[in-house]
Amino acid sequence: MESQKSKTWIWVVVVVLLAVALWWWNQQPAIAPETVSEEDTTVAIDQDLNAVDLGDVDAELQGLEADIDSL
């Protein structure tokens, strides 16, 4: 009979710990999504993307292919 009581108490402790863990996890603040300003228009984003200089990508790919072929 004593073994049955100890098993019951173990389950009670486990359930209480799970309940506390779930409560604590739900209390964590959610990460707010980034807001989009009025300055973030399609035109402004396109200008930013076009201003990025990637260099000569084809030449770099040819160099990589040559390195791979030499292996």
All heavy atoms as TSV, in Angstrom:
chain	resi	resn	atom	element	x	y	z
A	1	MET	N	N	0.817	-1.192	0.000
A	1	MET	CA	C	0.000	0.000	0.000
A	1	MET	C	C	0.864	1.259	0.000
A	1	MET	O	O	0.513	2.237	-0.622
A	1	MET	CB	C	-0.916	-0.052	1.229
A	1	MET	CG	C	-1.960	1.004	1.225
A	1	MET	SD	S	-3.176	0.645	-0.038
A	1	MET	CE	C	-4.430	1.729	0.431
A	2	GLU	N	N	1.972	1.185	0.702
A	2	GLU	CA	C	2.879	2.343	0.781
A	2	GLU	C	C	3.472	2.668	-0.591
A	2	GLU	O	O	3.657	3.826	-0.935
A	2	GLU	CB	C	3.994	2.045	1.787
A	2	GLU	CG	C	4.878	3.230	2.099
A	2	GLU	CD	C	4.137	4.344	2.827
A	2	GLU	OE1	O	3.213	4.063	3.611
A	2	GLU	OE2	O	4.465	5.505	2.588
A	3	SER	N	N	3.742	1.641	-1.389
A	3	SER	CA	C	4.303	1.850	-2.722
A	3	SER	C	C	3.308	2.584	-3.616
A	3	SER	O	O	3.694	3.424	-4.421
A	3	SER	CB	C	4.686	0.501	-3.329
A	3	SER	OG	O	5.125	0.661	-4.637
A	4	GLN	N	N	2.036	2.243	-3.473
A	4	GLN	CA	C	0.991	2.887	-4.264
A	4	GLN	C	C	0.888	4.376	-3.940
A	4	GLN	O	O	0.733	5.196	-4.833
A	4	GLN	CB	C	-0.358	2.187	-4.006
A	4	GLN	CG	C	-1.476	2.663	-4.888
A	4	GLN	CD	C	-1.273	2.249	-6.342
A	4	GLN	OE1	O	-0.446	1.415	-6.666
A	4	GLN	NE2	N	-2.035	2.862	-7.216
A	5	LYS	N	N	1.013	4.752	-2.683
A	5	LYS	CA	C	0.950	6.157	-2.279
A	5	LYS	C	C	2.135	6.938	-2.825
A	5	LYS	O	O	1.989	8.073	-3.266
A	5	LYS	CB	C	0.897	6.278	-0.752
A	5	LYS	CG	C	-0.428	5.943	-0.160
A	5	LYS	CD	C	-0.429	6.206	1.325
A	5	LYS	CE	C	-1.774	5.919	1.942
A	5	LYS	NZ	N	-1.784	6.189	3.380
A	6	SER	N	N	3.323	6.327	-2.802
A	6	SER	CA	C	4.501	7.038	-3.304
A	6	SER	C	C	4.409	7.250	-4.809
A	6	SER	O	O	4.814	8.285	-5.326
A	6	SER	CB	C	5.781	6.293	-2.927
A	6	SER	OG	O	5.840	5.037	-3.579
A	7	LYS	N	N	3.866	6.261	-5.530
A	7	LYS	CA	C	3.687	6.432	-6.981
A	7	LYS	C	C	2.682	7.545	-7.270
A	7	LYS	O	O	2.858	8.330	-8.202
A	7	LYS	CB	C	3.221	5.122	-7.616
A	7	LYS	CG	C	4.297	4.075	-7.724
A	7	LYS	CD	C	3.770	2.834	-8.402
A	7	LYS	CE	C	4.839	1.767	-8.486
A	7	LYS	NZ	N	4.354	0.541	-9.120
A	8	THR	N	N	1.643	7.617	-6.483
A	8	THR	CA	C	0.638	8.662	-6.659
A	8	THR	C	C	1.256	10.034	-6.442
A	8	THR	O	O	1.009	10.961	-7.221
A	8	THR	CB	C	-0.537	8.439	-5.688
A	8	THR	OG1	O	-1.085	7.151	-5.908
A	8	THR	CG2	C	-1.605	9.496	-5.887
A	9	TRP	N	N	2.064	10.171	-5.399
A	9	TRP	CA	C	2.708	11.456	-5.126
A	9	TRP	C	C	3.682	11.837	-6.234
A	9	TRP	O	O	3.794	13.010	-6.594
A	9	TRP	CB	C	3.418	11.444	-3.765
A	9	TRP	CG	C	2.465	11.711	-2.656
A	9	TRP	CD1	C	2.007	10.829	-1.737
A	9	TRP	CD2	C	1.822	12.957	-2.376
A	9	TRP	NE1	N	1.124	11.435	-0.890
A	9	TRP	CE2	C	0.991	12.752	-1.263
A	9	TRP	CE3	C	1.856	14.213	-2.954
A	9	TRP	CZ2	C	0.207	13.761	-0.728
A	9	TRP	CZ3	C	1.072	15.212	-2.413
A	9	TRP	CH2	C	0.264	14.988	-1.319
A	10	ILE	N	N	4.381	10.858	-6.783
A	10	ILE	CA	C	5.303	11.149	-7.891
A	10	ILE	C	C	4.524	11.700	-9.078
A	10	ILE	O	O	4.917	12.688	-9.696
A	10	ILE	CB	C	6.113	9.891	-8.274
A	10	ILE	CG1	C	7.113	9.576	-7.161
A	10	ILE	CG2	C	6.824	10.094	-9.610
A	10	ILE	CD1	C	7.851	8.261	-7.355
A	11	TRP	N	N	3.384	11.081	-9.401
A	11	TRP	CA	C	2.574	11.564	-10.518
A	11	TRP	C	C	2.007	12.954	-10.246
A	11	TRP	O	O	1.930	13.780	-11.154
A	11	TRP	CB	C	1.448	10.582	-10.832
A	11	TRP	CG	C	1.943	9.421	-11.648
A	11	TRP	CD1	C	2.088	8.142	-11.246
A	11	TRP	CD2	C	2.374	9.463	-13.008
A	11	TRP	NE1	N	2.587	7.377	-12.259
A	11	TRP	CE2	C	2.769	8.171	-13.359
A	11	TRP	CE3	C	2.465	10.474	-13.964
A	11	TRP	CZ2	C	3.256	7.854	-14.631
A	11	TRP	CZ3	C	2.946	10.159	-15.224
A	11	TRP	CH2	C	3.341	8.869	-15.552
A	12	VAL	N	N	1.615	13.206	-9.019
A	12	VAL	CA	C	1.106	14.536	-8.667
A	12	VAL	C	C	2.199	15.572	-8.866
A	12	VAL	O	O	1.962	16.648	-9.442
A	12	VAL	CB	C	0.574	14.548	-7.209
A	12	VAL	CG1	C	0.323	15.967	-6.736
A	12	VAL	CG2	C	-0.681	13.703	-7.088
A	13	VAL	N	N	3.417	15.266	-8.432
A	13	VAL	CA	C	4.539	16.199	-8.586
A	13	VAL	C	C	4.835	16.432	-10.067
A	13	VAL	O	O	5.058	17.568	-10.501
A	13	VAL	CB	C	5.785	15.683	-7.832
A	13	VAL	CG1	C	7.011	16.487	-8.201
A	13	VAL	CG2	C	5.547	15.704	-6.338
A	14	VAL	N	N	4.812	15.370	-10.872
A	14	VAL	CA	C	5.085	15.500	-12.310
A	14	VAL	C	C	4.031	16.385	-12.973
A	14	VAL	O	O	4.358	17.276	-13.766
A	14	VAL	CB	C	5.155	14.104	-12.977
A	14	VAL	CG1	C	5.133	14.218	-14.486
A	14	VAL	CG2	C	6.377	13.348	-12.506
A	15	VAL	N	N	2.769	16.160	-12.647
A	15	VAL	CA	C	1.692	16.956	-13.250
A	15	VAL	C	C	1.805	18.419	-12.836
A	15	VAL	O	O	1.641	19.328	-13.661
A	15	VAL	CB	C	0.313	16.362	-12.870
A	15	VAL	CG1	C	-0.813	17.304	-13.247
A	15	VAL	CG2	C	0.127	15.012	-13.526
A	16	VAL	N	N	2.112	18.672	-11.579
A	16	VAL	CA	C	2.261	20.050	-11.108
A	16	VAL	C	C	3.437	20.722	-11.804
A	16	VAL	O	O	3.339	21.875	-12.243
A	16	VAL	CB	C	2.417	20.091	-9.568
A	16	VAL	CG1	C	2.854	21.470	-9.105
A	16	VAL	CG2	C	1.124	19.680	-8.906
A	17	LEU	N	N	4.556	20.013	-11.941
A	17	LEU	CA	C	5.715	20.588	-12.628
A	17	LEU	C	C	5.400	20.892	-14.091
A	17	LEU	O	O	5.801	21.946	-14.616
A	17	LEU	CB	C	6.919	19.651	-12.535
A	17	LEU	CG	C	7.592	19.562	-11.168
A	17	LEU	CD1	C	8.682	18.495	-11.184
A	17	LEU	CD2	C	8.161	20.914	-10.762
A	18	LEU	N	N	4.679	20.005	-14.752
A	18	LEU	CA	C	4.288	20.274	-16.148
A	18	LEU	C	C	3.358	21.476	-16.240
A	18	LEU	O	O	3.496	22.304	-17.149
A	18	LEU	CB	C	3.615	19.049	-16.750
A	18	LEU	CG	C	4.539	17.910	-17.153
A	18	LEU	CD1	C	3.722	16.699	-17.599
A	18	LEU	CD2	C	5.478	18.350	-18.255
A	19	ALA	N	N	2.428	21.587	-15.305
A	19	ALA	CA	C	1.510	22.731	-15.313
A	19	ALA	C	C	2.266	24.036	-15.098
A	19	ALA	O	O	2.016	25.040	-15.783
A	19	ALA	CB	C	0.438	22.548	-14.235
A	20	VAL	N	N	3.221	24.036	-14.180
A	20	VAL	CA	C	4.015	25.242	-13.923
A	20	VAL	C	C	4.869	25.577	-15.145
A	20	VAL	O	O	4.981	26.743	-15.540
A	20	VAL	CB	C	4.890	25.064	-12.662
A	20	VAL	CG1	C	5.916	26.183	-12.539
A	20	VAL	CG2	C	4.016	25.002	-11.428
A	21	ALA	N	N	5.449	24.560	-15.791
A	21	ALA	CA	C	6.279	24.798	-16.977
A	21	ALA	C	C	5.445	25.376	-18.114
A	21	ALA	O	O	5.873	26.315	-18.801
A	21	ALA	CB	C	6.958	23.497	-17.409
A	22	LEU	N	N	4.252	24.841	-18.334
A	22	LEU	CA	C	3.383	25.377	-19.389
A	22	LEU	C	C	2.938	26.803	-19.082
A	22	LEU	O	O	2.896	27.649	-19.976
A	22	LEU	CB	C	2.159	24.472	-19.567
A	22	LEU	CG	C	2.417	23.150	-20.281
A	22	LEU	CD1	C	1.176	22.275	-20.224
A	22	LEU	CD2	C	2.826	23.396	-21.717
A	23	TRP	N	N	2.603	27.068	-17.826
A	23	TRP	CA	C	2.217	28.428	-17.445
A	23	TRP	C	C	3.371	29.393	-17.681
A	23	TRP	O	O	3.190	30.470	-18.243
A	23	TRP	CB	C	1.800	28.452	-15.973
A	23	TRP	CG	C	1.571	29.848	-15.481
A	23	TRP	CD1	C	0.456	30.603	-15.643
A	23	TRP	CD2	C	2.507	30.660	-14.765
A	23	TRP	NE1	N	0.628	31.834	-15.068
A	23	TRP	CE2	C	1.892	31.898	-14.520
A	23	TRP	CE3	C	3.806	30.453	-14.311
A	23	TRP	CZ2	C	2.532	32.913	-13.849
A	23	TRP	CZ3	C	4.439	31.472	-13.639
A	23	TRP	CH2	C	3.800	32.683	-13.406
A	24	TRP	N	N	4.586	29.002	-17.266
A	24	TRP	CA	C	5.750	29.874	-17.426
A	24	TRP	C	C	6.041	30.104	-18.900
A	24	TRP	O	O	6.360	31.210	-19.319
A	24	TRP	CB	C	6.969	29.244	-16.737
A	24	TRP	CG	C	8.194	30.079	-16.852
A	24	TRP	CD1	C	8.495	31.205	-16.163
A	24	TRP	CD2	C	9.297	29.856	-17.735
A	24	TRP	NE1	N	9.704	31.694	-16.559
A	24	TRP	CE2	C	10.221	30.888	-17.519
A	24	TRP	CE3	C	9.575	28.883	-18.690
A	24	TRP	CZ2	C	11.406	30.970	-18.234
A	24	TRP	CZ3	C	10.764	28.969	-19.395
A	24	TRP	CH2	C	11.652	30.003	-19.153
A	25	TRP	N	N	5.919	29.057	-19.734
A	25	TRP	CA	C	6.199	29.186	-21.161
A	25	TRP	C	C	5.197	30.134	-21.816
A	25	TRP	O	O	5.558	30.923	-22.683
A	25	TRP	CB	C	6.145	27.812	-21.815
A	25	TRP	CG	C	6.543	27.812	-23.251
A	25	TRP	CD1	C	7.736	28.180	-23.777
A	25	TRP	CD2	C	5.732	27.418	-24.350
A	25	TRP	NE1	N	7.714	28.029	-25.138
A	25	TRP	CE2	C	6.494	27.562	-25.516
A	25	TRP	CE3	C	4.429	26.939	-24.452
A	25	TRP	CZ2	C	5.997	27.258	-26.764
A	25	TRP	CZ3	C	3.938	26.631	-25.712
A	25	TRP	CH2	C	4.722	26.793	-26.850
A	26	ASN	N	N	3.944	30.075	-21.391
A	26	ASN	CA	C	2.933	30.972	-21.955
A	26	ASN	C	C	3.103	32.408	-21.481
A	26	ASN	O	O	2.590	33.332	-22.108
A	26	ASN	CB	C	1.526	30.477	-21.614
A	26	ASN	CG	C	1.120	29.319	-22.474
A	26	ASN	OD1	O	1.538	29.203	-23.617
A	26	ASN	ND2	N	0.303	28.443	-21.921
A	27	GLN	N	N	3.816	32.653	-20.402
A	27	GLN	CA	C	4.034	33.994	-19.885
A	27	GLN	C	C	5.167	34.714	-20.605
A	27	GLN	O	O	5.324	35.919	-20.466
A	27	GLN	CB	C	4.339	33.952	-18.381
A	27	GLN	CG	C	3.211	33.418	-17.545
A	27	GLN	CD	C	1.946	34.248	-17.686
A	27	GLN	OE1	O	1.993	35.461	-17.675
A	27	GLN	NE2	N	0.822	33.582	-17.832
A	28	GLN	N	N	5.971	33.980	-21.374
A	28	GLN	CA	C	7.079	34.596	-22.098
A	28	GLN	C	C	6.517	35.533	-23.165
A	28	GLN	O	O	5.569	35.179	-23.865
A	28	GLN	CB	C	7.956	33.527	-22.756
A	28	GLN	CG	C	8.585	32.567	-21.774
A	28	GLN	CD	C	9.519	33.257	-20.815
A	28	GLN	OE1	O	10.261	34.134	-21.189
A	28	GLN	NE2	N	9.464	32.854	-19.562
A	29	PRO	N	N	7.089	36.717	-23.305
A	29	PRO	CA	C	6.571	37.650	-24.312
A	29	PRO	C	C	6.831	37.129	-25.725
A	29	PRO	O	O	7.877	36.549	-26.012
A	29	PRO	CB	C	7.359	38.933	-24.056
A	29	PRO	CG	C	8.600	38.486	-23.352
A	29	PRO	CD	C	8.230	37.256	-22.574
A	30	ALA	N	N	5.864	37.320	-26.567
A	30	ALA	CA	C	6.006	36.920	-27.960
A	30	ALA	C	C	6.907	37.916	-28.672
A	30	ALA	O	O	6.928	39.106	-28.357
A	30	ALA	CB	C	4.635	36.875	-28.634
A	31	ILE	N	N	7.644	37.428	-29.641
A	31	ILE	CA	C	8.517	38.301	-30.423
A	31	ILE	C	C	7.649	39.046	-31.427
A	31	ILE	O	O	6.951	38.433	-32.239
A	31	ILE	CB	C	9.605	37.489	-31.140
A	31	ILE	CG1	C	10.481	36.786	-30.110
A	31	ILE	CG2	C	10.427	38.377	-32.050
A	31	ILE	CD1	C	11.489	35.841	-30.719
A	32	ALA	N	N	7.686	40.353	-31.328
A	32	ALA	CA	C	6.871	41.181	-32.212
A	32	ALA	C	C	7.488	41.216	-33.608
A	32	ALA	O	O	8.698	41.330	-33.756
A	32	ALA	CB	C	6.764	42.596	-31.657
A	33	PRO	N	N	6.674	41.099	-34.634
A	33	PRO	CA	C	7.209	41.189	-36.000
A	33	PRO	C	C	7.701	42.608	-36.281
A	33	PRO	O	O	7.225	43.573	-35.685
A	33	PRO	CB	C	6.015	40.837	-36.877
A	33	PRO	CG	C	4.822	41.141	-36.042
A	33	PRO	CD	C	5.243	40.916	-34.616
A	34	GLU	N	N	8.656	42.683	-37.172
A	34	GLU	CA	C	9.172	44.003	-37.533
A	34	GLU	C	C	8.088	44.786	-38.262
A	34	GLU	O	O	7.359	44.250	-39.080
A	34	GLU	CB	C	10.395	43.855	-38.432
A	34	GLU	CG	C	11.595	43.294	-37.724
A	34	GLU	CD	C	12.824	43.302	-38.612
A	34	GLU	OE1	O	12.896	44.162	-39.516
A	34	GLU	OE2	O	13.681	42.458	-38.402
A	35	THR	N	N	8.017	46.047	-37.937
A	35	THR	CA	C	7.018	46.875	-38.594
A	35	THR	C	C	7.590	47.429	-39.898
A	35	THR	O	O	8.789	47.633	-40.036
A	35	THR	CB	C	6.606	48.050	-37.688
A	35	THR	OG1	O	7.768	48.800	-37.364
A	35	THR	CG2	C	5.954	47.544	-36.417
A	36	VAL	N	N	6.725	47.652	-40.825
A	36	VAL	CA	C	7.112	48.193	-42.124
A	36	VAL	C	C	6.776	49.672	-42.116
A	36	VAL	O	O	5.646	50.058	-41.867
A	36	VAL	CB	C	6.367	47.473	-43.262
A	36	VAL	CG1	C	6.738	48.070	-44.605
A	36	VAL	CG2	C	6.660	45.990	-43.229
A	37	SER	N	N	7.783	50.476	-42.373
A	37	SER	CA	C	7.533	51.913	-42.390
A	37	SER	C	C	7.024	52.343	-43.756
A	37	SER	O	O	7.061	51.589	-44.723
A	37	SER	CB	C	8.819	52.672	-42.048
A	37	SER	OG	O	9.759	52.520	-43.094
A	38	GLU	N	N	6.579	53.551	-43.825
A	38	GLU	CA	C	6.069	54.066	-45.095
A	38	GLU	C	C	7.193	54.294	-46.092
A	38	GLU	O	O	6.948	54.438	-47.281
A	38	GLU	CB	C	5.283	55.347	-44.856
A	38	GLU	CG	C	3.993	55.104	-44.111
A	38	GLU	CD	C	3.098	56.322	-44.086
A	38	GLU	OE1	O	3.224	57.177	-44.971
A	38	GLU	OE2	O	2.261	56.395	-43.174
A	39	GLU	N	N	8.437	54.319	-45.603
A	39	GLU	CA	C	9.579	54.498	-46.494
A	39	GLU	C	C	9.947	53.197	-47.198
A	39	GLU	O	O	10.713	53.204	-48.155
A	39	GLU	CB	C	10.779	55.005	-45.701
A	39	GLU	CG	C	10.547	56.352	-45.059
A	39	GLU	CD	C	11.628	56.711	-44.060
A	39	GLU	OE1	O	12.467	55.865	-43.756
A	39	GLU	OE2	O	11.602	57.847	-43.580
A	40	ASP	N	N	9.409	52.076	-46.740
A	40	ASP	CA	C	9.704	50.782	-47.340
A	40	ASP	C	C	8.730	50.480	-48.470
A	40	ASP	O	O	7.918	49.573	-48.405
A	40	ASP	CB	C	9.634	49.667	-46.279
A	40	ASP	CG	C	10.752	49.758	-45.272
A	40	ASP	OD1	O	11.816	50.288	-45.631
A	40	ASP	OD2	O	10.570	49.300	-44.141
A	41	THR	N	N	8.852	51.231	-49.533
A	41	THR	CA	C	8.007	50.990	-50.697
A	41	THR	C	C	8.742	50.050	-51.655
A	41	THR	O	O	9.933	49.797	-51.513
A	41	THR	CB	C	7.705	52.305	-51.418
A	41	THR	OG1	O	8.941	52.862	-51.882
A	41	THR	CG2	C	6.988	53.288	-50.503
A	42	THR	N	N	8.027	49.558	-52.616
A	42	THR	CA	C	8.632	48.662	-53.604
A	42	THR	C	C	9.745	49.366	-54.359
A	42	THR	O	O	10.798	48.780	-54.618
A	42	THR	CB	C	7.558	48.160	-54.586
A	42	THR	OG1	O	6.497	47.555	-53.840
A	42	THR	CG2	C	8.127	47.159	-55.560
A	43	VAL	N	N	9.536	50.611	-54.691
A	43	VAL	CA	C	10.553	51.377	-55.421
A	43	VAL	C	C	11.818	51.520	-54.563
A	43	VAL	O	O	12.941	51.319	-55.052
A	43	VAL	CB	C	9.995	52.753	-55.830
A	43	VAL	CG1	C	11.082	53.619	-56.448
A	43	VAL	CG2	C	8.831	52.589	-56.778
A	44	ALA	N	N	11.664	51.841	-53.290
A	44	ALA	CA	C	12.818	52.012	-52.409
A	44	ALA	C	C	13.557	50.700	-52.221
A	44	ALA	O	O	14.799	50.660	-52.223
A	44	ALA	CB	C	12.365	52.559	-51.059
A	45	ILE	N	N	12.824	49.618	-52.099
A	45	ILE	CA	C	13.464	48.309	-51.937
A	45	ILE	C	C	14.200	47.926	-53.214
A	45	ILE	O	O	15.327	47.413	-53.169
A	45	ILE	CB	C	12.420	47.248	-51.542
A	45	ILE	CG1	C	11.874	47.556	-50.149
A	45	ILE	CG2	C	13.009	45.845	-51.592
A	45	ILE	CD1	C	10.689	46.715	-49.742
A	46	ASP	N	N	13.593	48.161	-54.370
A	46	ASP	CA	C	14.261	47.878	-55.641
A	46	ASP	C	C	15.538	48.697	-55.791
A	46	ASP	O	O	16.557	48.197	-56.278
A	46	ASP	CB	C	13.329	48.157	-56.824
A	46	ASP	CG	C	12.322	47.040	-57.051
A	46	ASP	OD1	O	12.575	45.914	-56.564
A	46	ASP	OD2	O	11.301	47.307	-57.714
A	47	GLN	N	N	15.507	49.960	-55.384
A	47	GLN	CA	C	16.702	50.797	-55.460
A	47	GLN	C	C	17.806	50.244	-54.564
A	47	GLN	O	O	18.969	50.209	-54.950
A	47	GLN	CB	C	16.373	52.236	-55.071
A	47	GLN	CG	C	15.553	52.980	-56.102
A	47	GLN	CD	C	15.104	54.354	-55.618
A	47	GLN	OE1	O	15.207	54.671	-54.436
A	47	GLN	NE2	N	14.587	55.158	-56.547
A	48	ASP	N	N	17.438	49.805	-53.370
A	48	ASP	CA	C	18.427	49.218	-52.465
A	48	ASP	C	C	19.026	47.942	-53.055
A	48	ASP	O	O	20.235	47.702	-52.960
A	48	ASP	CB	C	17.814	48.917	-51.096
A	48	ASP	CG	C	17.535	50.168	-50.295
A	48	ASP	OD1	O	18.096	51.232	-50.637
A	48	ASP	OD2	O	16.762	50.074	-49.313
A	49	LEU	N	N	18.174	47.119	-53.645
A	49	LEU	CA	C	18.670	45.878	-54.237
A	49	LEU	C	C	19.581	46.146	-55.428
A	49	LEU	O	O	20.592	45.467	-55.611
A	49	LEU	CB	C	17.502	44.991	-54.671
A	49	LEU	CG	C	16.718	44.316	-53.546
A	49	LEU	CD1	C	15.501	43.599	-54.109
A	49	LEU	CD2	C	17.604	43.349	-52.792
A	50	ASN	N	N	19.233	47.127	-56.235
A	50	ASN	CA	C	20.058	47.450	-57.400
A	50	ASN	C	C	21.377	48.097	-57.002
A	50	ASN	O	O	22.342	48.070	-57.769
A	50	ASN	CB	C	19.289	48.356	-58.359
A	50	ASN	CG	C	18.154	47.626	-59.035
A	50	ASN	OD1	O	18.206	46.414	-59.225
A	50	ASN	ND2	N	17.102	48.358	-59.389
A	51	ALA	N	N	21.429	48.674	-55.817
A	51	ALA	CA	C	22.657	49.318	-55.359
A	51	ALA	C	C	23.678	48.305	-54.839
A	51	ALA	O	O	24.847	48.639	-54.669
A	51	ALA	CB	C	22.333	50.329	-54.263
A	52	VAL	N	N	23.260	47.063	-54.636
A	52	VAL	CA	C	24.177	46.033	-54.142
A	52	VAL	C	C	25.095	45.598	-55.278
A	52	VAL	O	O	24.639	45.220	-56.351
A	52	VAL	CB	C	23.384	44.814	-53.586
A	52	VAL	CG1	C	24.327	43.696	-53.201
A	52	VAL	CG2	C	22.539	45.240	-52.408
A	53	ASP	N	N	26.404	45.663	-55.020
A	53	ASP	CA	C	27.385	45.272	-56.036
A	53	ASP	C	C	27.866	43.856	-55.738
A	53	ASP	O	O	28.541	43.607	-54.744
A	53	ASP	CB	C	28.567	46.246	-56.014
A	53	ASP	CG	C	29.598	45.903	-57.073
A	53	ASP	OD1	O	29.250	45.193	-58.044
A	53	ASP	OD2	O	30.750	46.330	-56.923
A	54	LEU	N	N	27.469	42.925	-56.598
A	54	LEU	CA	C	27.869	41.534	-56.418
A	54	LEU	C	C	29.164	41.202	-57.155
A	54	LEU	O	O	29.644	40.084	-57.078
A	54	LEU	CB	C	26.749	40.597	-56.894
A	54	LEU	CG	C	25.424	40.724	-56.142
A	54	LEU	CD1	C	24.378	39.830	-56.773
A	54	LEU	CD2	C	25.609	40.398	-54.682
A	55	GLY	N	N	29.702	42.144	-57.860
A	55	GLY	CA	C	30.924	41.884	-58.614
A	55	GLY	C	C	30.599	41.048	-59.842
A	55	GLY	O	O	29.483	41.000	-60.321
A	56	ASP	N	N	31.612	40.393	-60.357
A	56	ASP	CA	C	31.439	39.553	-61.534
A	56	ASP	C	C	31.179	38.117	-61.077
A	56	ASP	O	O	32.098	37.325	-60.878
A	56	ASP	CB	C	32.686	39.621	-62.411
A	56	ASP	CG	C	32.468	38.989	-63.776
A	56	ASP	OD1	O	31.339	38.539	-64.050
A	56	ASP	OD2	O	33.433	38.949	-64.564
A	57	VAL	N	N	29.907	37.804	-60.913
A	57	VAL	CA	C	29.524	36.500	-60.384
A	57	VAL	C	C	29.919	35.385	-61.349
A	57	VAL	O	O	30.369	34.318	-60.932
A	57	VAL	CB	C	28.005	36.469	-60.087
A	57	VAL	CG1	C	27.564	35.098	-59.606
A	57	VAL	CG2	C	27.649	37.524	-59.066
A	58	ASP	N	N	29.767	35.619	-62.659
A	58	ASP	CA	C	30.107	34.590	-63.646
A	58	ASP	C	C	31.582	34.217	-63.571
A	58	ASP	O	O	31.941	33.043	-63.646
A	58	ASP	CB	C	29.753	35.063	-65.058
A	58	ASP	CG	C	28.243	35.135	-65.272
A	58	ASP	OD1	O	27.521	34.333	-64.628
A	58	ASP	OD2	O	27.808	35.980	-66.067
A	59	ALA	N	N	32.439	35.219	-63.399
A	59	ALA	CA	C	33.872	34.942	-63.314
A	59	ALA	C	C	34.184	34.137	-62.055
A	59	ALA	O	O	35.015	33.226	-62.073
A	59	ALA	CB	C	34.664	36.246	-63.327
A	60	GLU	N	N	33.516	34.465	-60.959
A	60	GLU	CA	C	33.750	33.719	-59.727
A	60	GLU	C	C	33.271	32.285	-59.861
A	60	GLU	O	O	33.918	31.353	-59.379
A	60	GLU	CB	C	33.043	34.412	-58.557
A	60	GLU	CG	C	33.724	35.711	-58.146
A	60	GLU	CD	C	33.111	36.289	-56.883
A	60	GLU	OE1	O	32.687	35.502	-56.014
A	60	GLU	OE2	O	33.073	37.519	-56.781
A	61	LEU	N	N	32.121	32.085	-60.517
A	61	LEU	CA	C	31.625	30.724	-60.711
A	61	LEU	C	C	32.568	29.917	-61.602
A	61	LEU	O	O	32.789	28.730	-61.362
A	61	LEU	CB	C	30.221	30.747	-61.306
A	61	LEU	CG	C	29.107	31.179	-60.354
A	61	LEU	CD1	C	27.778	31.264	-61.095
A	61	LEU	CD2	C	29.004	30.223	-59.182
A	62	GLN	N	N	33.121	30.545	-62.629
A	62	GLN	CA	C	34.083	29.850	-63.484
A	62	GLN	C	C	35.326	29.457	-62.693
A	62	GLN	O	O	35.854	28.370	-62.869
A	62	GLN	CB	C	34.450	30.719	-64.690
A	62	GLN	CG	C	33.324	30.867	-65.690
A	62	GLN	CD	C	33.651	31.862	-66.799
A	62	GLN	OE1	O	34.676	32.521	-66.759
A	62	GLN	NE2	N	32.755	31.950	-67.775
A	63	GLY	N	N	35.747	30.340	-61.794
A	63	GLY	CA	C	36.885	30.040	-60.964
A	63	GLY	C	C	36.592	28.879	-60.016
A	63	GLY	O	O	37.436	28.001	-59.811
A	64	LEU	N	N	35.420	28.861	-59.465
A	64	LEU	CA	C	35.030	27.754	-58.584
A	64	LEU	C	C	34.949	26.445	-59.346
A	64	LEU	O	O	35.389	25.402	-58.867
A	64	LEU	CB	C	33.688	28.060	-57.915
A	64	LEU	CG	C	33.701	29.122	-56.823
A	64	LEU	CD1	C	32.283	29.410	-56.372
A	64	LEU	CD2	C	34.533	28.653	-55.647
A	65	GLU	N	N	34.369	26.502	-60.545
A	65	GLU	CA	C	34.271	25.279	-61.370
A	65	GLU	C	C	35.668	24.768	-61.735
A	65	GLU	O	O	35.904	23.556	-61.727
A	65	GLU	CB	C	33.448	25.550	-62.617
A	65	GLU	CG	C	31.971	25.709	-62.322
A	65	GLU	CD	C	31.161	26.074	-63.559
A	65	GLU	OE1	O	31.738	26.201	-64.664
A	65	GLU	OE2	O	29.942	26.230	-63.409
A	66	ALA	N	N	36.588	25.677	-62.021
A	66	ALA	CA	C	37.949	25.264	-62.334
A	66	ALA	C	C	38.607	24.620	-61.115
A	66	ALA	O	O	39.314	23.602	-61.249
A	66	ALA	CB	C	38.772	26.463	-62.806
A	67	ASP	N	N	38.366	25.171	-59.938
A	67	ASP	CA	C	38.916	24.575	-58.717
A	67	ASP	C	C	38.328	23.191	-58.468
A	67	ASP	O	O	39.043	22.269	-58.063
A	67	ASP	CB	C	38.631	25.474	-57.517
A	67	ASP	CG	C	39.442	26.760	-57.541
A	67	ASP	OD1	O	40.440	26.815	-58.294
A	67	ASP	OD2	O	39.065	27.711	-56.815
A	68	ILE	N	N	37.021	23.051	-58.701
A	68	ILE	CA	C	36.381	21.756	-58.494
A	68	ILE	C	C	36.915	20.737	-59.489
A	68	ILE	O	O	37.173	19.576	-59.133
A	68	ILE	CB	C	34.844	21.889	-58.585
A	68	ILE	CG1	C	34.319	22.682	-57.388
A	68	ILE	CG2	C	34.172	20.530	-58.667
A	68	ILE	CD1	C	32.862	23.043	-57.484
A	69	ASP	N	N	37.097	21.154	-60.741
A	69	ASP	CA	C	37.597	20.238	-61.764
A	69	ASP	C	C	39.026	19.795	-61.464
A	69	ASP	O	O	39.436	18.700	-61.838
A	69	ASP	CB	C	37.536	20.886	-63.149
A	69	ASP	CG	C	36.106	21.042	-63.628
A	69	ASP	OD1	O	35.212	20.301	-63.117
A	69	ASP	OD2	O	35.847	21.897	-64.510
A	70	SER	N	N	39.795	20.643	-60.780
A	70	SER	CA	C	41.191	20.277	-60.485
A	70	SER	C	C	41.277	19.272	-59.348
A	70	SER	O	O	42.339	18.699	-59.123
A	70	SER	CB	C	42.007	21.532	-60.150
A	70	SER	OG	O	41.573	22.061	-58.910
A	71	LEU	N	N	40.179	19.050	-58.639
A	71	LEU	CA	C	40.215	18.055	-57.544
A	71	LEU	C	C	40.169	16.718	-58.127
A	71	LEU	O	O	40.224	15.782	-58.325
A	71	LEU	CB	C	39.025	18.255	-56.591
A	71	LEU	CG	C	39.018	19.575	-55.836
A	71	LEU	CD1	C	37.742	19.680	-55.009
A	71	LEU	CD2	C	40.206	19.666	-54.899
